[in-house]
C-alpha cells in the first residue's frame, strides 16, 4: 500500500486522475450521439486490446502475459475479474438501453461505500474513528442522493457491486495494471469478435454508422478506457481501498461540473444536499490522516 511519502502521493495522483478522466466520458458519448451502447462496449474492448498489446510489446512483457495463461490459478482469477468487468459494462449498457441512466450513475456513488466494506471484510483493512466518521458522512450523502431519485434500484446496486468486486479482486492479484488489463481484454476477444461478426452478418455498419469521424471515435474509446483503468489500478495498488475509494468521488464531481459548465444544466439545491456531506466526509478523512514519516537524511 505504499509506505513512503512518494508512493502515497503517486497513488493519490493516479486515483484522482482516473476519476477525473472517467468524468469526461459523458462528453465522448455526447459526440457519438444516438448509437447502440453494445457497439460502444465492443469497440471499447477491441481497441483497448490493440493499445494494450502495443504497450505490452513495447515493454517486452508478452512472455509474462503468456505465462499467466499457463498458470491455472492465475488464469482462473483473471477469468473471474474479467467476468466482473464484463458484467459491469453489460449492466451499464442495459441501464442505458432501458432508460435507467440515472440509476447507473447512482451506482458510481454507491461503489466507494461497497469497496470500503469489501476492503475491511476481504483485505483486512481497519478504520480509525475519523475514517468511520468520514465514511458515515459519505454514506449519508449517498442516501440523500438515493432518496432524491426515489430509492436505489437493483441497477445501481449491480453497477456498484460488480465494479467493487472487480477492484478488490484485482488488488489482491497484485499484477502490473497494464499486463493485467491486457490479459482481461484478450480473454474478452472471442466475445468481441463474435459480436462484430454478428453485426457484419446482419448487414450493420461496424463503426457507429461509418465515416472517418466515427472510425476515429471508435478507436479513441480504447484510449478513453485504458488510460483511466491503468491509473485506477495503479492508485489501488499504492493506497488502501478506503483512500482510493473516497478519491473515486472525483468522477461524479467532474461529471457534475461538466453538466453544469459545459452542458448548461443547473446546479440544484438537491445536488448540494448530496455532494455536501460527501465532500465533507472526504475532507475529514484526508485532513485527519497521519502524515507519512519522511526518511531522515544522512548526517555523515
Residue, then its C-alpha position, 0 to 999 in steps of 0.5 A: x500500500x505504499x509506505x513512503x511519502x512518494x508512493x502515497x502521493x503517486x497513488x493519490x495522483x493516479x486515483x484522482x486522475x482516473x476519476x477525473x478522466x472517467x468524468x469526461x466520458x459523458x462528453x465522448x458519448x455526447x459526440x457519438x450521439x444516438x448509437x447502440x451502447x453494445x457497439x460502444x462496449x465492443x469497440x471499447x474492448x477491441x481497441x483497448x486490446x490493440x493499445x494494450x498489446x502495443x504497450x505490452x510489446x513495447x515493454x517486452x512483457x508478452x512472455x509474462x502475459x503468456x505465462x499467466x495463461x499457463x498458470x491455472x490459478x492465475x488464469x482462473x482469477x483473471x477469468x473471474x475479474x474479467x467476468x466482473x468487468x464484463x458484467x459491469x459494462x453489460x449492466x451499464x449498457x442495459x441501464x442505458x438501453x432501458x432508460x435507467x441512466x440515472x440509476x447507473x450513475x447512482x451506482x458510481x456513488x454507491x461503489x466507494x461505500x461497497x469497496x470500503x466494506x469489501x476492503x475491511x471484510x476481504x483485505x483486512x483493512x481497519x478504520x480509525x474513528x475519523x475514517x468511520x466518521x468520514x465514511x458515515x458522512x459519505x454514506x449519508x450523502x449517498x442516501x440523500x442522493x438515493x432518496x432524491x431519485x426515489x430509492x436505489x434500484x437493483x441497477x445501481x446496486x449491480x453497477x456498484x457491486x460488480x465494479x467493487x468486486x472487480x477492484x478488490x479482486x484485482x488488488x489482491x492479484x497484485x499484477x502490473x495494471x497494464x499486463x493485467x488489463x491486457x490479459x482481461x481484454x484478450x480473454x474478452x476477444x472471442x466475445x468481441x469478435x463474435x459480436x462484430x461478426x454478428x453485426x457484419x452478418x446482419x448487414x450493420x455498419x461496424x463503426x457507429x454508422x461509418x465515416x472517418x469521424x466515427x472510425x476515429x471515435x471508435x478507436x479513441x474509446x480504447x484510449x478513453x478506457x485504458x488510460x483511466x483503468x491503468x491509473x485506477x489500478x495503479x492508485x489501488x495498488x499504492x493506497x488502501x481501498x478506503x483512500x482510493x475509494x473516497x478519491x473515486x468521488x472525483x468522477x461524479x464531481x467532474x461529471x457534475x461540473x461538466x453538466x453544469x459548465x459545459x452542458x448548461x444544466x443547473x446546479x440544484x439545491x438537491x445536488x448540494x444536499x448530496x455532494x455536501x456531506x460527501x465532500x465533507x466526509x472526504x475532507x475529514x478523512x484526508x485532513x485527519x490522516x497521519x502524515x507519512x514519516x519522511x526518511x531522515x537524511x544522512x548526517x555523515 
